[in-house]
Amino acid sequence: MERDSQLKLYGQVADQLKEAHSRVRALQVPEGVRMALSRKLLVVTAAAKHDLPDAARRLDRLMKDLDEGRFPEGD
């Protein structure tokens, strides 16, 4: 039973990561901001390999920030 819920969460995170990557690519923002968002996505991807629930929380926060137009400072 636990494995089924883990697989379901993995699928949700994978789908949401694909959506997040597409949204970041489509943003009309300076390149530094896009790079900062891409780094955040890489961190979430790496976290998913070790702590899937934490990665899901991080990704939810990132998506909420994108929805609300809150972007990190660019380099």
DONU-404205 format. One line per field, with one value per residue: residue number from 1; residue in three letters; x, y, z of N, C-alpha, C, O in turn. Coordinates in Angstrom, 2 decimals, padded with zeros to 5 digits. Layout:
<nodes>
mike: (NUM; ...)
fidren: (ala; ...)
n_x: (X; ...)
n_y: (Y; ...)
n_z: (Z; ...)
ca_x: (X; ...)
ca_y: (Y; ...)
ca_z: (Z; ...)
c_x: (X; ...)
c_y: (Y; ...)
c_z: (Z; ...)
o_x: (X; ...)
o_y: (Y; ...)
o_z: (Z; ...)
</nodes>
This chain:
<nodes>
mike: (1; 2; 3; 4; 5; 6; 7; 8; 9; 10; 11; 12; 13; 14; 15; 16; 17; 18; 19; 20; 21; 22; 23; 24; 25; 26; 27; 28; 29; 30; 31; 32; 33; 34; 35; 36; 37; 38; 39; 40; 41; 42; 43; 44; 45; 46; 47; 48; 49; 50; 51; 52; 53; 54; 55; 56; 57; 58; 59; 60; 61; 62; 63; 64; 65; 66; 67; 68; 69; 70; 71; 72; 73; 74; 75)
fidren: (met; glu; arg; asp; ser; gln; leu; lys; leu; tyr; gly; gln; val; ala; asp; gln; leu; lys; glu; ala; his; ser; arg; val; arg; ala; leu; gln; val; pro; glu; gly; val; arg; met; ala; leu; ser; arg; lys; leu; leu; val; val; thr; ala; ala; ala; lys; his; asp; leu; pro; asp; ala; ala; arg; arg; leu; asp; arg; leu; met; lys; asp; leu; asp; glu; gly; arg; phe; pro; glu; gly; asp)
n_x: (000.83; 001.89; 003.85; 002.30; 001.20; 003.53; 004.41; 002.34; 002.68; 005.21; 004.61; 002.92; 004.68; 006.55; 004.95; 004.25; 006.77; 007.46; 005.54; 006.32; 008.89; 008.18; 006.68; 008.59; 010.36; 008.73; 008.40; 008.64; 011.16; 014.19; 017.32; 018.91; 017.02; 015.55; 017.54; 017.96; 015.47; 015.58; 017.68; 016.42; 014.54; 016.25; 017.24; 014.91; 014.46; 016.73; 016.24; 014.01; 015.01; 015.90; 014.21; 011.15; 008.60; 009.46; 010.47; 008.10; 006.78; 008.53; 008.29; 005.60; 005.62; 007.27; 005.70; 003.50; 004.73; 005.37; 002.77; 001.91; 003.58; 006.02; 009.35; 012.76; 015.68; 017.75; 021.09)
n_y: (-001.19; 001.29; 001.61; 002.02; 004.56; 006.04; 005.72; 007.03; 009.65; 010.16; 010.18; 012.42; 014.47; 014.32; 015.03; 017.63; 018.83; 018.80; 020.58; 022.89; 023.37; 023.98; 026.30; 028.03; 028.24; 029.65; 032.14; 035.70; 037.05; 038.52; 036.95; 036.17; 035.82; 033.70; 031.75; 031.51; 030.47; 028.07; 026.82; 026.43; 024.54; 022.45; 021.84; 020.91; 018.65; 017.12; 016.76; 015.14; 012.65; 011.75; 012.54; 012.45; 013.49; 015.99; 017.20; 017.47; 019.36; 021.56; 022.00; 022.65; 025.10; 026.59; 026.59; 028.02; 030.48; 031.14; 031.34; 033.59; 035.52; 035.95; 036.17; 035.03; 037.05; 037.95; 037.05)
n_z: (000.00; 000.83; -001.09; -003.39; -002.91; -002.87; -005.51; -006.82; -005.84; -006.91; -009.65; -009.74; -008.94; -011.01; -013.23; -012.47; -012.35; -015.08; -016.05; -014.63; -015.69; -018.34; -017.93; -016.85; -019.00; -020.76; -019.64; -019.75; -018.77; -017.38; -018.30; -016.09; -014.06; -015.12; -015.08; -012.30; -011.54; -012.95; -011.58; -009.12; -009.91; -010.55; -008.01; -006.78; -008.36; -007.73; -005.00; -005.13; -005.62; -003.20; -001.11; -001.54; -000.58; 000.50; -001.79; -003.23; -001.63; -001.89; -004.63; -004.84; -003.47; -005.20; -007.55; -006.62; -006.15; -008.81; -009.86; -008.48; -009.38; -008.15; -008.35; -008.19; -007.52; -010.23; -011.32)
ca_x: (000.00; 002.80; 004.51; 001.34; 001.10; 004.83; 004.41; 001.40; 003.33; 006.28; 003.97; 002.44; 005.85; 007.11; 004.07; 004.35; 008.08; 007.38; 004.77; 007.13; 009.93; 007.54; 006.30; 009.81; 010.84; 007.83; 008.38; 009.33; 011.93; 015.63; 017.99; 019.35; 015.86; 015.27; 018.57; 017.68; 014.33; 016.07; 018.44; 015.45; 013.98; 017.27; 017.26; 013.72; 014.70; 017.70; 015.58; 013.05; 015.72; 016.22; 013.10; 010.06; 007.63; 010.08; 010.52; 006.74; 006.51; 009.33; 007.72; 004.34; 005.98; 007.76; 004.56; 002.71; 005.48; 005.18; 001.38; 001.75; 004.53; 007.20; 010.53; 014.02; 016.56; 018.70; 022.49)
ca_y: (000.00; 002.45; 001.72; 002.61; 006.00; 006.60; 005.79; 008.08; 010.93; 010.29; 010.59; 013.80; 015.36; 014.31; 015.84; 019.03; 019.31; 019.08; 021.82; 023.99; 023.64; 024.65; 027.65; 028.84; 028.51; 030.59; 033.44; 036.85; 037.63; 038.55; 035.64; 035.85; 035.32; 032.37; 030.83; 031.27; 029.55; 026.76; 026.22; 025.95; 023.30; 021.40; 021.47; 020.07; 017.37; 016.37; 016.39; 014.06; 011.37; 011.36; 012.84; 012.81; 014.42; 017.31; 017.73; 017.87; 020.61; 022.60; 022.27; 023.37; 026.50; 027.22; 026.81; 029.12; 031.70; 031.43; 031.79; 034.92; 036.43; 036.19; 035.56; 035.33; 038.04; 037.39; 037.36)
ca_z: (000.00; 000.90; -002.40; -004.33; -002.66; -003.27; -006.97; -007.20; -005.56; -007.89; -010.91; -009.59; -008.93; -012.36; -014.08; -012.05; -012.78; -016.51; -016.19; -014.12; -016.68; -019.47; -017.52; -016.70; -020.36; -021.44; -018.97; -020.34; -017.66; -017.70; -018.31; -014.74; -013.31; -015.66; -014.58; -010.89; -011.48; -013.41; -010.47; -008.15; -010.44; -010.40; -006.59; -006.53; -009.02; -006.91; -003.74; -005.40; -005.60; -001.82; -000.20; -002.45; 000.03; 000.59; -003.15; -003.57; -000.92; -002.54; -005.94; -004.60; -003.15; -006.42; -008.44; -006.04; -006.45; -010.24; -010.00; -007.88; -010.00; -007.30; -008.98; -007.49; -008.14; -011.18; -011.05)
c_x: (000.87; 003.46; 003.60; 001.24; 002.40; 004.89; 003.47; 002.03; 004.45; 005.72; 003.48; 003.60; 006.46; 006.27; 004.20; 005.71; 008.09; 006.64; 005.61; 008.23; 009.35; 007.19; 007.52; 010.36; 010.03; 007.83; 009.16; 010.03; 013.40; 016.27; 018.45; 018.23; 015.53; 016.28; 018.34; 016.51; 014.75; 016.87; 017.49; 014.83; 014.98; 017.37; 016.08; 013.92; 015.66; 017.06; 014.63; 013.72; 015.94; 015.05; 011.93; 009.03; 008.19; 010.13; 009.14; 006.38; 007.26; 008.72; 006.40; 004.61; 006.44; 006.61; 003.68; 003.40; 005.31; 003.77; 001.20; 002.76; 005.71; 008.36; 011.76; 014.79; 017.50; 020.11; 022.93)
c_y: (001.26; 002.68; 002.36; 004.11; 006.70; 006.73; 006.88; 009.46; 011.18; 010.77; 012.02; 014.79; 015.43; 015.17; 017.33; 019.63; 019.64; 020.39; 023.03; 024.36; 024.39; 026.10; 028.56; 029.20; 029.62; 031.99; 034.49; 037.58; 037.70; 037.17; 035.22; 035.28; 033.91; 031.35; 030.51; 030.30; 028.15; 026.06; 025.69; 024.63; 022.16; 020.93; 020.56; 018.69; 016.51; 015.91; 015.21; 012.70; 010.84; 011.53; 013.36; 013.74; 015.85; 017.96; 018.22; 019.20; 021.77; 023.00; 023.01; 024.84; 027.24; 027.53; 027.95; 030.45; 032.10; 031.97; 033.23; 035.93; 036.80; 035.42; 035.91; 036.43; 037.34; 037.78; 038.59)
c_z: (000.00; -000.45; -003.43; -004.15; -003.06; -004.79; -007.48; -006.99; -006.57; -009.23; -010.87; -009.64; -010.32; -013.30; -013.74; -012.42; -014.27; -016.76; -015.74; -015.11; -017.89; -019.12; -017.40; -018.08; -021.03; -020.81; -019.74; -019.19; -018.09; -017.55; -016.92; -013.88; -013.80; -015.14; -013.10; -010.72; -011.93; -012.32; -009.41; -008.62; -010.34; -008.95; -006.26; -007.15; -008.22; -005.61; -003.96; -005.37; -004.19; -000.85; -001.02; -001.81; 000.16; -000.78; -003.58; -002.89; -001.57; -003.88; -005.81; -004.30; -004.40; -007.38; -007.92; -006.30; -007.91; -010.48; -009.54; -008.41; -009.13; -007.88; -008.19; -008.23; -009.10; -010.80; -011.81)
o_x: (000.61; 003.61; 004.05; 001.20; 002.37; 005.36; 003.78; 001.92; 004.62; 006.28; 003.62; 003.52; 006.84; 006.82; 004.24; 005.79; 008.66; 007.06; 005.60; 008.47; 009.97; 007.38; 007.47; 010.78; 010.57; 007.30; 010.22; 009.54; 013.81; 015.80; 018.40; 018.45; 015.27; 015.92; 018.51; 016.55; 014.30; 016.77; 017.72; 014.62; 014.59; 017.56; 016.24; 013.59; 015.43; 017.30; 014.47; 013.06; 016.13; 014.91; 011.75; 008.62; 007.46; 009.86; 009.01; 005.75; 006.69; 008.65; 006.11; 003.91; 006.05; 006.56; 003.19; 002.75; 005.12; 003.59; 000.44; 002.80; 006.34; 008.36; 011.82; 014.57; 018.00; 020.31; 024.09)
o_y: (002.19; 003.82; 003.15; 004.86; 007.83; 007.75; 007.56; 010.33; 012.31; 011.66; 012.75; 015.82; 016.51; 015.96; 018.18; 020.81; 020.65; 021.20; 024.06; 025.54; 025.32; 027.00; 029.72; 030.33; 030.43; 032.93; 034.21; 038.60; 037.03; 036.34; 034.04; 034.38; 033.02; 030.22; 029.36; 029.42; 027.16; 024.84; 024.61; 023.72; 021.02; 019.74; 019.57; 017.68; 015.31; 014.79; 014.37; 011.69; 009.64; 010.76; 014.57; 014.70; 016.81; 019.16; 019.26; 020.06; 022.84; 024.18; 023.91; 025.72; 028.38; 028.61; 028.76; 031.44; 033.28; 032.94; 033.99; 037.07; 037.83; 034.19; 036.97; 036.68; 036.25; 038.73; 039.00)
o_z: (-000.76; -000.89; -004.25; -005.13; -003.55; -005.30; -008.45; -007.85; -007.03; -009.87; -011.85; -010.31; -010.77; -014.07; -014.64; -012.76; -014.67; -017.58; -016.41; -015.34; -018.39; -019.93; -017.80; -018.31; -021.78; -021.41; -020.31; -018.71; -019.03; -016.77; -016.58; -013.08; -012.99; -014.81; -012.69; -009.87; -011.36; -012.16; -008.85; -007.82; -010.07; -008.70; -005.55; -006.53; -008.05; -005.17; -003.07; -005.11; -003.99; 000.10; -001.16; -002.45; -000.05; -000.92; -004.22; -003.50; -001.77; -004.22; -006.60; -004.81; -004.62; -007.95; -008.71; -006.64; -008.21; -011.22; -010.13; -007.95; -009.34; -007.90; -007.57; -009.42; -008.81; -010.04; -011.70)
</nodes>
